[in-house]
Amino acid sequence: MIIVYSPAVQKTGMAYALFRSLGFAFLAVCFFGLWSLRRWSLWALGTYFLVNQAVCWAFGTWDKGTLGPLLVLAISLIYYRRMR
């Protein structure tokens, strides 16, 4: 199931569209975990960030906007000791 219908994403390819769709679902789970102050969500978001950077670089779609989760990671690291 593809939920990303952006023409730019569809032009890049079906695999990239699938990655974006699954990535949005994964980010929703990560942000719910951050909202609940769970440590696993910080590790999951960090993993997503690294995988996302590699995939965007491989598909040639990397730009400064892909660095957005890095800000969330930096702020979340401040509260790491308070997380369960």
N, C-alpha and C positions, 0 to 999 in steps of 0.2 A: 504494500500500500504506500503510495507516494502522496505526501501531503504538501509538498513544495511545488507550486505551479509557476514559479518565476520563469520568464522566458530566458533570462541569462543562465539560470541553473539548468533548465531543460536543454539549452544549447550546448552546455558543457558535456552532458551525457547522462544516461540513465543511472549509472553507478554513482555519480556524484549527487544526483537528485535523491537517490536512496540513502546515501550517507547523510545528506542534510536532513532528511526526514527523520531518520533514526537518531541523529544528533540532537534535534529539537526535543524529541521525546526523552532522551537521556538527560538533557539539561533540565527538563522539568522535574525529573526525579532528583537530580542533584540539588536543585534549588529548594525543593521540599525538604531534603535532608539538611541543608544549611539553615532553613527556617526553623527546623527542629533541633538545631545545634548538634548534629551528629558528625563524629569524626570521619566516618566512612565517606561522607559527601565531599569533604575536602580532598581526600585522596582520589575519589572518582572524578571530581572536577579537574584536578591536576592531570590525571590520565587523559581525560577528554581534551584538555588544552594541548597536550603534546601530540596526541593523535590528530587532532584537527589541524595543527600547524603542518604536520607532515603531509596530510592529505591535500590541504590547500596548496602547498608548495608543489606537490606532485602534479596536480591538475592545472597549475598555473593561475590560480585564482587568489593567491595570497595578497592581502593588503593590510593596512593598519587596523581595519575593523576586526580582524581575527584576533587581535590582542585584547579584546574586551574582557574575556574571562580572567585575564591576568590581574586586572584590578580587583575583581571579586576575590581571587585567591589571596592577594596581598592583604586585603582587609580581613578575610577569614582567618589568616594565620595569626592575627592579633588575638583572636578569641579561641585559639586552639585548645588551650588549657581548660577553658570553661565548657568545652564540648564533651558530650558523653560518648 
